[in-house]
């Protein structure tokens, strides 16, 4: 039950991560492209140009985009800064980015500026100096901080998975926590499996680990025949050891330790195995 629940939680976590990652990537890309086309449109309108086309926005990599135009245009740096800031704020885009105005023919940077979220850290040089009419590429480079939202949405399912797993494990009692408090009445004895002992009238009788394991099997199935094969498998073979005459030796030791109670008898069933008889 525990394994199946954890498997389901892992599946849900992976599904959420993949879904969130894809949605964020698609949403960010589409929003950025729409915002950049809006920037291009406003730049053209600022020059009284309502007929030239803004060419399709090109995504260079996860953080870099190119904005190009059908015709040459002149650019007013202060107008560019204002338009980009207003459009990005309206579109809820990241506030950390670099804008470069590159010349088409040689990709030399004709103008650039940096915007950051922190106060008084924007670097906006040469405002007021217009760039002459030419073919320009506006390159937008977002800071690595643009991925913080992606990271947060990846961490949320992981956090939920961890909390659910912790609750599941905490609520499920472990075998040791049950065994430590368990006392098993056995005739006039009290059997303490975790403490490897029998107690009879305040007298403690110590058991070896193997004696305790064998007695646990008998106590779980009183007055029933348990075959030698079953005992050998549970006590030895499951641990990678094949028993020979060791079983008979341990049975003999247990008989001696239980002999003070005539109502308990650990008897042989010829050719089959053993039985713990309790009146």
Backbone as CSV, one residue per row, in Angstrom:
resi,resn,N_x,N_y,N_z,CA_x,CA_y,CA_z,C_x,C_y,C_z
1,UNK,0.838,-1.207,0.000,0.000,0.000,0.000,0.865,1.246,0.000
2,UNK,1.906,1.211,0.840,2.794,2.363,0.952,3.516,2.604,-0.375
3,UNK,4.035,1.526,-0.994,4.760,1.668,-2.252,3.858,2.190,-3.350
4,UNK,2.617,1.690,-3.396,1.695,2.129,-4.451,1.351,3.598,-4.289
5,UNK,1.172,4.061,-3.057,0.870,5.482,-2.814,2.027,6.363,-3.243
6,UNK,3.242,5.943,-2.902,4.411,6.728,-3.291,4.557,6.751,-4.805
7,UNK,4.278,5.625,-5.462,4.358,5.575,-6.927,3.373,6.549,-7.566
8,UNK,2.152,6.607,-7.006,1.145,7.530,-7.521,1.603,8.974,-7.330
9,UNK,2.153,9.272,-6.159,2.627,10.627,-5.879,3.756,11.024,-6.829
10,UNK,4.683,10.084,-7.087,5.784,10.373,-8.012,5.250,10.641,-9.409
11,UNK,4.259,9.842,-9.836,3.673,10.038,-11.160,3.018,11.408,-11.276
12,UNK,2.250,11.786,-10.235,1.593,13.103,-10.242,2.625,14.217,-10.261
13,UNK,3.711,14.050,-9.493,4.769,15.051,-9.452,5.401,15.249,-10.826
14,UNK,5.760,14.141,-11.490,6.371,14.232,-12.823,5.414,14.876,-13.808
15,UNK,4.134,14.487,-13.735,3.135,15.050,-14.635,3.006,16.558,-14.435
16,UNK,2.955,16.984,-13.179,2.855,18.417,-12.883,4.081,19.175,-13.374
17,UNK,5.260,18.590,-13.147,6.491,19.269,-13.565,6.551,19.444,-15.070
18,UNK,6.242,18.359,-15.806,6.284,18.441,-17.258,5.252,19.427,-17.771
19,UNK,4.044,19.340,-17.206,2.967,20.233,-17.631,3.303,21.685,-17.343
20,UNK,3.771,21.947,-16.113,4.098,23.320,-15.723,5.246,23.861,-16.556
21,UNK,6.255,23.014,-16.797,7.408,23.467,-17.573,7.003,23.848,-18.984
22,UNK,6.192,22.976,-19.617,5.757,23.258,-20.982,4.890,24.504,-21.050
23,UNK,3.936,24.618,-20.113,3.035,25.768,-20.141,3.777,27.075,-19.924
24,UNK,4.719,27.065,-18.971,5.461,28.278,-18.694,6.291,28.679,-19.906
25,UNK,6.970,27.691,-20.513,7.820,28.002,-21.653,6.994,28.556,-22.805
26,UNK,5.850,27.898,-23.106,5.018,28.370,-24.207,4.424,29.739,-23.901
27,UNK,3.944,29.915,-22.679,3.319,31.184,-22.309,4.330,32.316,-22.355
28,UNK,5.504,32.130,-21.793,6.525,33.168,-21.789,6.940,33.541,-23.203
29,UNK,7.182,32.538,-24.032,7.617,32.794,-25.403,6.564,33.590,-26.162
30,UNK,5.313,33.163,-26.084,4.253,33.855,-26.817,4.045,35.271,-26.286
31,UNK,4.092,35.433,-24.965,3.910,36.759,-24.388,5.040,37.698,-24.786
32,UNK,6.259,37.175,-24.759,7.411,38.004,-25.128,7.325,38.429,-26.588
33,UNK,6.959,37.499,-27.457,6.869,37.842,-28.887,5.789,38.888,-29.144
34,UNK,4.642,38.722,-28.483,3.566,39.710,-28.643,4.013,41.071,-28.126
35,UNK,4.684,41.071,-26.974,5.148,42.330,-26.390,6.157,43.013,-27.292
36,UNK,7.079,42.253,-27.877,8.094,42.852,-28.747,7.484,43.390,-30.040
37,UNK,6.496,42.705,-30.572,5.812,43.231,-31.763,5.086,44.533,-31.417
38,UNK,4.554,44.597,-30.199,3.907,45.835,-29.751,4.930,46.966,-29.646
39,UNK,6.106,46.642,-29.133,7.189,47.634,-29.060,7.523,48.153,-30.459
40,UNK,7.682,47.211,-31.409,7.992,47.606,-32.785,6.906,48.481,-33.390
41,UNK,5.656,48.112,-33.137,4.522,48.877,-33.664,4.520,50.300,-33.104
42,UNK,4.774,50.434,-31.806,4.776,51.759,-31.180,5.955,52.607,-31.651
43,UNK,7.099,51.963,-31.908,8.246,52.704,-32.434,7.942,53.282,-33.812
44,UNK,7.259,52.489,-34.647,6.894,52.970,-35.984,5.867,54.095,-35.888
45,UNK,4.886,53.941,-35.022,3.876,54.986,-34.868,4.493,56.295,-34.360
46,UNK,5.537,56.150,-33.494,6.207,57.347,-32.993,6.873,58.133,-34.117
47,UNK,7.170,57.453,-35.232,7.754,58.105,-36.407,6.708,58.349,-37.495
48,UNK,5.454,58.306,-37.089,4.334,58.556,-38.011,4.294,57.541,-39.150
49,UNK,4.749,56.317,-38.862,4.755,55.260,-39.871,3.708,54.228,-39.479
50,UNK,2.621,54.193,-40.228,1.533,53.255,-39.929,1.382,52.184,-41.009
51,UNK,2.347,52.137,-41.946,2.241,51.180,-43.067,3.346,50.134,-43.058
52,UNK,4.519,50.452,-42.518,5.624,49.486,-42.505,5.291,48.314,-41.586
53,UNK,5.870,47.190,-41.910,5.603,45.981,-41.143,6.682,45.723,-40.089
54,UNK,6.227,45.200,-38.969,7.153,44.641,-37.981,7.335,43.171,-38.348
55,UNK,8.563,42.765,-38.644,8.807,41.388,-39.082,8.649,40.415,-37.907
56,UNK,8.423,39.128,-38.200,8.253,38.150,-37.119,9.418,38.176,-36.131
57,UNK,9.083,38.130,-34.862,10.098,38.125,-33.811,10.827,36.788,-33.827
58,UNK,12.144,36.836,-33.763,12.961,35.622,-33.802,13.475,35.290,-32.402
59,UNK,13.255,34.059,-31.984,13.781,33.604,-30.696,15.152,32.986,-30.916
60,UNK,16.191,33.619,-30.357,17.559,33.133,-30.537,17.854,31.983,-29.588
61,UNK,17.508,32.153,-28.322,17.618,31.093,-27.323,16.562,31.346,-26.255
62,UNK,16.673,30.638,-25.127,15.625,30.739,-24.100,15.470,32.144,-23.546
63,UNK,16.510,32.976,-23.639,16.475,34.295,-23.018,16.692,35.440,-23.999
64,UNK,16.869,35.148,-25.282,17.242,36.174,-26.257,16.293,36.193,-27.450
65,UNK,15.882,37.418,-27.853,14.943,37.591,-28.959,15.415,38.733,-29.856
66,UNK,15.072,38.619,-31.163,15.391,39.660,-32.139,14.111,40.306,-32.658
67,UNK,14.103,41.638,-32.720,12.996,42.389,-33.307,13.543,43.133,-34.520
68,UNK,12.950,42.898,-35.699,13.406,43.543,-36.937,12.220,44.188,-37.665
69,UNK,12.558,45.024,-38.649,11.536,45.809,-39.343,11.666,45.650,-40.855
70,UNK,10.563,45.930,-41.530,10.535,45.825,-42.994,11.393,46.920,-43.639
71,UNK,11.349,48.124,-43.077,12.060,49.257,-43.651,13.006,49.874,-42.644
72,UNK,13.856,50.747,-43.155,14.748,51.492,-42.272,13.930,52.449,-41.400
73,UNK,14.479,52.753,-40.234,13.820,53.703,-39.361,14.867,54.382,-38.493
74,UNK,14.535,55.536,-37.978,15.391,56.202,-36.995,14.834,55.914,-35.610
75,UNK,15.710,55.901,-34.617,15.293,55.534,-33.260,15.691,56.622,-32.277
76,UNK,14.715,57.044,-31.487,14.960,57.972,-30.394,15.182,57.143,-29.130
77,UNK,16.415,57.147,-28.577,16.702,56.299,-27.403,15.733,56.495,-26.245
78,UNK,15.400,57.768,-25.916,14.496,57.973,-24.788,13.114,57.415,-25.068
79,UNK,12.684,57.508,-26.345,11.390,56.931,-26.728,11.446,55.403,-26.651
80,UNK,12.572,54.822,-27.108,12.739,53.360,-27.060,12.673,52.855,-25.614
81,UNK,13.410,53.526,-24.718,13.427,53.117,-23.309,12.018,53.167,-22.720
82,UNK,11.306,54.258,-22.982,9.970,54.438,-22.425,8.984,53.410,-22.968
83,UNK,9.039,53.187,-24.298,8.101,52.237,-24.920,8.339,50.821,-24.393
84,UNK,9.609,50.410,-24.356,9.923,49.051,-23.895,9.471,48.854,-22.451
85,UNK,9.781,49.826,-21.602,9.411,49.712,-20.192,7.904,49.619,-20.012
86,UNK,7.163,50.480,-20.692,5.707,50.488,-20.553,5.079,49.198,-21.063
87,UNK,5.541,48.741,-22.224,4.979,47.511,-22.805,5.312,46.309,-21.926
88,UNK,6.563,46.220,-21.449,6.966,45.085,-20.619,6.210,45.083,-19.292
89,UNK,6.020,46.278,-18.713,5.259,46.356,-17.454,3.821,45.922,-17.662
90,UNK,3.207,46.381,-18.749,1.817,46.023,-19.045,1.667,44.517,-19.293
91,UNK,2.702,43.919,-19.918,2.648,42.489,-20.273,3.144,41.592,-19.150
92,UNK,3.505,42.204,-18.001,4.016,41.438,-16.860,5.254,40.618,-17.215
93,UNK,6.116,41.192,-18.028,7.367,40.531,-18.375,8.426,40.860,-17.318
94,UNK,9.507,40.077,-17.289,10.565,40.323,-16.293,11.127,41.738,-16.401
95,UNK,11.608,42.250,-15.270,12.122,43.616,-15.218,13.636,43.677,-15.377
96,UNK,14.255,42.544,-15.631,15.709,42.504,-15.776,16.056,42.101,-17.206
97,UNK,16.596,43.053,-17.970,16.891,42.768,-19.373,17.896,43.774,-19.920
98,UNK,18.489,43.408,-21.042,19.392,44.285,-21.787,18.800,44.487,-23.174
99,UNK,18.773,45.712,-23.624,18.320,46.037,-24.979,19.524,46.518,-25.780
100,UNK,19.764,45.908,-26.935,20.821,46.351,-27.845,20.211,46.690,-29.201
101,UNK,20.555,47.855,-29.704,20.158,48.235,-31.062,21.366,47.989,-31.950
102,UNK,21.279,46.976,-32.795,22.400,46.597,-33.651,22.164,47.045,-35.078
103,UNK,23.254,47.388,-35.757,23.184,47.720,-37.175,23.112,46.436,-37.981
104,UNK,22.198,46.387,-38.940,21.969,45.148,-39.689,23.208,44.685,-40.449
105,UNK,23.945,45.635,-41.060,25.036,45.244,-41.943,26.224,44.615,-41.236
106,UNK,26.543,45.071,-40.015,27.729,44.548,-39.331,27.455,44.091,-37.899
107,UNK,26.203,44.225,-37.460,25.799,43.830,-36.103,26.553,44.588,-35.004
108,UNK,27.099,45.723,-35.359,27.694,46.593,-34.346,26.580,47.208,-33.502
109,UNK,26.861,47.381,-32.201,25.856,47.932,-31.296,25.847,49.454,-31.412
110,UNK,24.714,49.984,-31.906,24.582,51.430,-32.053,24.071,52.078,-30.760
111,UNK,23.336,51.304,-29.958,22.801,51.824,-28.703,22.375,50.646,-27.837
112,UNK,22.525,50.778,-26.523,22.096,49.706,-25.618,21.795,50.281,-24.242
113,UNK,20.995,49.561,-23.502,20.746,49.941,-22.116,20.337,48.713,-21.309
114,UNK,20.508,48.825,-19.991,20.194,47.732,-19.079,19.103,48.181,-18.126
115,UNK,18.127,47.323,-17.932,17.080,47.579,-16.944,17.133,46.482,-15.898
116,UNK,17.065,46.886,-14.619,17.066,45.931,-13.514,15.949,46.268,-12.546
117,UNK,15.536,45.242,-11.797,14.438,45.426,-10.840,14.857,46.325,-9.684
118,UNK,16.124,46.236,-9.269,16.580,47.012,-8.132,16.527,48.500,-8.455
119,UNK,16.234,49.292,-7.439,16.159,50.737,-7.644,17.525,51.327,-7.958
120,UNK,17.507,52.314,-8.844,18.701,53.107,-9.160,19.833,52.281,-9.757
121,UNK,19.525,51.180,-10.432,20.588,50.400,-11.061,20.410,50.320,-12.566
122,UNK,19.411,51.006,-13.117,19.234,51.023,-14.568,20.378,51.790,-15.204
123,UNK,20.916,51.263,-16.292,21.980,51.941,-17.028,21.414,52.351,-18.377
124,UNK,21.132,53.645,-18.541,20.487,54.148,-19.759,21.337,55.295,-20.305
125,UNK,22.320,55.000,-21.163,23.212,56.041,-21.661,22.630,56.792,-22.859
126,UNK,23.167,57.990,-23.080,22.937,58.726,-24.332,21.486,59.007,-24.641
127,UNK,20.649,59.202,-23.654,19.264,59.549,-23.955,19.229,60.916,-24.624
128,UNK,18.429,61.020,-25.652,18.299,62.280,-26.360,19.085,62.321,-27.655
129,UNK,20.036,61.415,-27.863,20.796,61.375,-29.115,20.120,60.398,-30.067
130,UNK,19.537,60.906,-31.118,18.777,60.063,-32.048,19.715,59.259,-32.927
131,UNK,19.274,58.050,-33.259,20.008,57.224,-34.207,19.472,57.514,-35.603
132,UNK,20.360,57.734,-36.555,19.903,58.074,-37.913,19.114,56.942,-38.544
133,UNK,18.322,57.272,-39.558,17.517,56.268,-40.241,18.413,55.205,-40.859
134,UNK,18.166,53.952,-40.491,18.969,52.845,-40.997,18.243,51.539,-40.695
135,UNK,18.867,50.440,-41.113,18.319,49.118,-40.804,18.858,48.690,-39.441
136,UNK,17.953,48.449,-38.508,18.361,48.089,-37.159,17.718,46.762,-36.718
137,UNK,18.442,46.098,-35.856,17.928,44.908,-35.157,17.882,45.247,-33.680
138,UNK,16.727,45.083,-33.063,16.614,45.308,-31.619,16.707,43.950,-30.924
139,UNK,17.803,43.768,-30.183,18.072,42.503,-29.498,17.693,42.644,-28.030
140,UNK,16.865,41.721,-27.546,16.440,41.726,-26.145,17.028,40.499,-25.456
141,UNK,17.801,40.749,-24.401,18.378,39.654,-23.617,17.833,39.728,-22.192
142,UNK,17.056,38.738,-21.807,16.532,38.697,-20.441,17.570,38.096,-19.508
143,UNK,17.542,38.548,-18.262,18.460,38.020,-17.250,18.033,36.617,-16.877
144,UNK,18.969,35.870,-16.242,18.651,34.528,-15.749,17.502,34.563,-14.759
145,UNK,17.215,35.708,-14.187,16.125,35.821,-13.215,14.780,35.515,-13.855
146,UNK,14.722,35.501,-15.175,13.454,35.170,-15.830,13.050,33.729,-15.568
147,UNK,14.002,32.913,-15.158,13.688,31.495,-14.915,13.252,31.234,-13.481
148,UNK,13.217,32.277,-12.646,12.855,32.058,-11.256,11.432,31.529,-11.111
149,UNK,10.507,32.022,-11.940,9.135,31.531,-11.869,9.074,30.065,-12.239
150,UNK,9.833,29.691,-13.297,9.883,28.281,-13.671,10.387,27.427,-12.511
151,UNK,11.455,27.890,-11.857,12.025,27.134,-10.747,11.026,27.003,-9.606
152,UNK,10.310,28.083,-9.325,9.321,28.054,-8.249,8.238,27.029,-8.532
153,UNK,7.755,26.999,-9.772,6.668,26.077,-10.109,7.173,24.644,-10.132
154,UNK,8.453,24.441,-10.408,9.016,23.092,-10.287,9.130,22.683,-8.823
155,UNK,9.423,23.655,-7.952,9.627,23.321,-6.551,8.325,23.056,-5.809
156,UNK,7.231,23.686,-6.248,5.952,23.513,-5.557,5.506,22.045,-5.560
157,UNK,5.468,21.351,-6.726,5.086,19.923,-6.683,6.055,19.097,-5.850
158,UNK,7.355,19.445,-5.906,8.331,18.699,-5.113,8.062,18.871,-3.625
159,UNK,7.729,20.097,-3.225,7.415,20.366,-1.820,6.167,19.602,-1.385
160,UNK,5.142,19.623,-2.235,3.892,18.904,-1.928,4.163,17.409,-1.813
161,UNK,4.969,16.884,-2.748,5.313,15.462,-2.716,6.035,15.102,-1.428
162,UNK,6.977,15.967,-1.018,7.717,15.706,0.215,6.820,15.706,1.437
163,UNK,5.886,16.668,1.492,4.982,16.761,2.642,4.063,15.543,2.707
164,UNK,3.491,15.171,1.560,2.596,14.009,1.526,3.342,12.730,1.894
165,UNK,4.573,12.599,1.367,5.364,11.424,1.694,5.687,11.346,3.173
166,UNK,6.003,12.507,3.753,6.317,12.552,5.187,5.099,12.157,6.028
167,UNK,3.930,12.707,5.645,2.702,12.382,6.386,2.376,10.901,6.268
168,UNK,2.538,10.369,5.052,2.231,8.964,4.819,3.132,8.054,5.650
169,UNK,4.432,8.370,5.661,5.382,7.544,6.402,5.179,7.689,7.905
170,UNK,4.876,8.926,8.338,4.699,9.171,9.774,3.476,8.463,10.322
171,UNK,2.387,8.460,9.532,1.141,7.842,10.006,1.221,6.331,10.012
172,UNK,2.039,5.778,9.120,2.108,4.322,9.042,3.050,3.796,10.117
173,UNK,2.575,3.038,11.076,3.462,2.544,12.135,4.472,1.550,11.589
174,UNK,5.695,1.673,12.010,6.722,0.742,11.565,6.640,-0.543,12.371
175,UNK,7.240,-1.554,11.822,7.205,-2.858,12.481,7.875,-2.803,13.847
176,UNK,8.986,-2.055,13.903,9.730,-2.009,15.164,8.932,-1.312,16.250
177,UNK,8.162,-0.247,15.858,7.409,0.480,16.878,6.296,-0.368,17.467
178,UNK,5.755,-1.303,16.680,4.720,-2.196,17.190,5.342,-3.281,18.062
179,UNK,6.455,-3.828,17.567,7.065,-4.959,18.254,7.615,-4.574,19.615
180,UNK,8.161,-3.356,19.723,8.805,-2.955,20.971,7.826,-2.942,22.144
181,UNK,6.579,-2.663,21.869,5.611,-2.567,22.955,4.772,-3.841,23.090
182,UNK,5.090,-4.863,22.269,4.230,-6.044,22.232,4.677,-7.076,23.263
183,UNK,3.709,-7.544,24.029,3.916,-8.646,24.962,2.999,-9.789,24.527
184,UNK,3.544,-10.978,24.435,2.753,-12.116,23.973,2.569,-13.102,25.123
185,UNK,1.321,-13.273,25.604,1.069,-14.286,26.644,1.320,-15.678,26.074
186,UNK,2.032,-16.494,26.835,2.343,-17.845,26.379,2.269,-18.776,27.591
187,UNK,1.026,-19.291,27.853,0.830,-20.100,29.043,1.123,-19.261,30.280
188,UNK,1.993,-19.785,31.141,2.372,-19.036,32.344,3.553,-18.098,32.081
189,UNK,4.007,-18.046,30.815,5.103,-17.165,30.433,4.556,-15.900,29.762
190,UNK,5.404,-14.908,29.704,5.159,-13.738,28.842,6.346,-13.629,27.909
191,UNK,6.055,-13.606,26.617,7.095,-13.603,25.594,7.323,-12.169,25.109
192,UNK,8.584,-11.730,25.180,8.963,-10.388,24.700,9.904,-10.556,23.495
193,UNK,9.352,-10.596,22.278,10.197,-10.847,21.095,11.301,-9.820,20.894
194,UNK,10.979,-8.536,21.105,11.975,-7.494,20.866,13.130,-7.578,21.866
195,UNK,12.810,-8.011,23.072,13.841,-8.068,24.125,14.502,-9.444,24.228
196,UNK,14.084,-10.349,23.354,14.677,-11.693,23.282,14.626,-12.398,24.646
197,UNK,13.403,-12.467,25.202,13.321,-13.124,26.518,11.914,-13.641,26.797
198,UNK,11.865,-14.600,27.696,10.629,-15.094,28.294,10.652,-14.687,29.766
199,UNK,9.477,-14.376,30.329,9.393,-14.015,31.742,8.331,-14.901,32.396
200,UNK,8.712,-15.510,33.517,7.769,-16.375,34.256,7.934,-16.086,35.744
201,UNK,6.899,-15.484,36.316,6.927,-15.153,37.746,8.183,-14.343,38.099
202,UNK,8.404,-13.287,37.335,9.524,-12.360,37.565,10.884,-12.968,37.245
203,UNK,10.877,-14.179,36.721,12.139,-14.803,36.315,12.310,-14.635,34.805
204,UNK,13.440,-14.090,34.435,13.708,-13.867,33.013,14.506,-15.028,32.440
205,UNK,14.091,-15.451,31.255,14.790,-16.522,30.538,15.227,-15.934,29.198
206,UNK,16.524,-15.796,29.035,17.046,-15.179,27.823,16.964,-16.137,26.641
207,UNK,16.674,-15.568,25.480,16.605,-16.341,24.245,17.650,-15.815,23.258
208,UNK,18.183,-16.739,22.461,19.062,-16.292,21.380,18.176,-15.726,20.262
209,UNK,18.800,-15.032,19.336,18.030,-14.418,18.247,17.280,-15.491,17.448
210,UNK,17.930,-16.596,17.146,17.295,-17.659,16.370,16.178,-18.329,17.169
211,UNK,16.407,-18.560,18.458,15.350,-19.136,19.301,14.123,-18.226,19.304
212,UNK,14.371,-16.932,19.384,13.274,-15.970,19.394,12.513,-15.993,18.074
213,UNK,13.240,-16.043,16.961,12.595,-16.068,15.653,11.749,-17.331,15.467
214,UNK,12.274,-18.450,15.912,11.521,-19.708,15.801,10.268,-19.660,16.672
215,UNK,10.420,-19.164,17.903,9.277,-19.094,18.801,8.199,-18.143,18.271
216,UNK,8.619,-17.062,17.612,7.646,-16.134,17.018,6.776,-16.837,15.981
217,UNK,7.392,-17.713,15.190,6.629,-18.461,14.179,5.596,-19.365,14.852
218,UNK,6.001,-20.047,15.911,5.072,-20.943,16.615,3.943,-20.161,17.297
219,UNK,4.303,-19.034,17.927,3.301,-18.239,18.638,2.262,-17.680,17.677
220,UNK,2.685,-17.375,16.455,1.749,-16.842,15.464,0.775,-17.907,14.980
221,UNK,1.139,-19.200,15.128,0.268,-20.299,14.669,0.198,-21.385,15.747
222,UNK,-0.394,-21.069,16.895,-0.440,-22.060,17.977,-1.334,-23.245,17.599
223,UNK,-0.938,-24.408,18.107,-1.705,-25.659,17.900,-1.858,-26.009,16.424
224,UNK,-0.934,-25.546,15.629,-0.932,-25.903,14.205,0.408,-26.528,13.851
225,UNK,0.351,-27.470,12.930,1.586,-28.127,12.496,2.331,-27.186,11.558
226,UNK,3.592,-26.971,11.859,4.448,-26.134,11.017,5.554,-27.032,10.468
227,UNK,5.664,-27.099,9.181,6.610,-28.033,8.568,8.046,-27.555,8.763
228,UNK,8.933,-28.499,8.677,10.360,-28.177,8.759,10.755,-27.221,7.632
229,UNK,10.161,-27.470,6.453,10.502,-26.624,5.307,10.106,-25.170,5.553
230,UNK,8.920,-24.955,6.129,8.463,-23.591,6.406,9.373,-22.894,7.407
231,UNK,9.709,-23.637,8.478,10.593,-23.053,9.481,11.973,-22.747,8.907
232,UNK,12.504,-23.716,8.142,13.838,-23.518,7.561,13.867,-22.317,6.634
233,UNK,12.810,-22.167,5.835,12.762,-21.052,4.880,12.666,-19.718,5.607
234,UNK,11.773,-19.629,6.589,11.556,-18.355,7.282,12.769,-17.933,8.108
235,UNK,13.432,-18.881,8.727,14.491,-18.533,9.672,15.863,-18.503,9.012
236,UNK,16.102,-19.386,8.039,17.442,-19.463,7.459,17.495,-19.114,5.975
237,UNK,16.686,-19.801,5.161,16.845,-19.643,3.717,16.543,-18.235,3.234
238,UNK,15.597,-17.533,3.890,15.293,-16.157,3.489,16.480,-15.230,3.728
239,UNK,17.393,-15.667,4.582,18.595,-14.873,4.847,19.797,-15.403,4.063
240,UNK,19.511,-16.252,3.106,20.577,-16.749,2.242,21.376,-17.900,2.830
241,UNK,20.851,-18.544,3.887,21.555,-19.652,4.527,20.659,-20.884,4.514
242,UNK,21.220,-22.025,4.182,20.458,-23.273,4.178,20.827,-24.060,5.433
243,UNK,19.814,-24.417,6.227,20.043,-25.069,7.511,20.153,-26.582,7.349
244,UNK,20.947,-27.202,8.219,21.040,-28.657,8.245,20.314,-29.172,9.468
245,UNK,21.097,-29.581,10.508,20.498,-30.076,11.740,20.320,-28.971,12.776
246,UNK,20.598,-27.703,12.392,20.500,-26.608,13.354,19.099,-26.463,13.907
247,UNK,18.088,-26.706,13.087,16.710,-26.537,13.534,16.400,-27.449,14.714
248,UNK,16.808,-28.703,14.626,16.541,-29.643,15.720,17.202,-29.181,17.014
249,UNK,18.390,-28.599,16.888,19.115,-28.122,18.066,18.362,-26.989,18.748
250,UNK,17.878,-26.051,17.961,17.153,-24.907,18.533,15.810,-25.341,19.117
251,UNK,15.130,-26.284,18.469,13.860,-26.800,19.009,14.098,-27.433,20.377
252,UNK,15.176,-28.177,20.481,15.511,-28.831,21.761,15.769,-27.788,22.852
253,UNK,16.457,-26.708,22.506,16.737,-25.652,23.487,15.445,-24.969,23.937
254,UNK,14.540,-24.741,22.993,13.268,-24.105,23.337,12.437,-24.998,24.247
255,UNK,12.452,-26.291,24.007,11.696,-27.215,24.864,12.154,-27.093,26.323
256,UNK,13.463,-27.018,26.502,14.003,-26.929,27.870,13.569,-25.636,28.544
257,UNK,13.491,-24.555,27.770,13.142,-23.266,28.356,11.636,-23.137,28.614
258,UNK,10.852,-24.004,27.964,9.404,-23.976,28.169,8.920,-25.119,29.063
259,UNK,9.838,-25.933,29.575,9.444,-27.174,30.271,8.793,-26.933,31.632
260,UNK,8.934,-25.707,32.173,8.352,-25.456,33.501,6.849,-25.254,33.452
261,UNK,6.270,-25.198,32.278,4.813,-25.051,32.166,4.262,-26.303,31.476
262,UNK,3.586,-27.184,32.232,3.077,-28.439,31.643,1.976,-28.232,30.606
263,UNK,1.397,-27.010,30.566,0.334,-26.745,29.591,0.884,-26.374,28.211
264,UNK,2.224,-26.260,28.127,2.852,-25.923,26.853,3.711,-27.106,26.420
265,UNK,3.545,-27.511,25.189,4.323,-28.635,24.688,4.758,-28.356,23.249
266,UNK,6.065,-28.452,23.022,6.609,-28.278,21.672,6.930,-29.670,21.144
267,UNK,5.993,-30.217,20.376,6.080,-31.631,19.992,6.486,-31.822,18.536
268,UNK,7.060,-33.026,18.293,7.398,-33.421,16.922,6.172,-34.013,16.244
269,UNK,6.009,-33.711,14.974,5.007,-34.388,14.148,5.822,-35.192,13.142
270,UNK,5.869,-36.488,13.341,6.803,-37.346,12.625,6.712,-37.169,11.102
271,UNK,7.885,-36.906,10.527,7.976,-36.784,9.076,7.423,-35.498,8.514
272,UNK,6.909,-34.622,9.383,6.300,-33.381,8.870,6.981,-32.154,9.451
273,UNK,6.922,-32.006,10.782,7.487,-30.821,11.388,7.245,-30.771,12.873
274,UNK,6.717,-29.624,13.363,6.554,-29.430,14.791,5.231,-28.707,15.068
275,UNK,4.817,-28.808,16.340,3.588,-28.105,16.745,3.777,-27.560,18.151
276,UNK,3.371,-26.283,18.347,3.359,-25.715,19.692,1.949,-25.885,20.255
277,UNK,1.830,-26.856,21.193,0.528,-27.160,21.775,0.342,-26.358,23.058
278,UNK,-0.767,-25.599,23.102,-1.059,-24.778,24.282,-2.462,-25.122,24.758
279,UNK,-2.580,-25.593,26.016,-3.898,-25.931,26.551,-4.677,-24.662,26.894
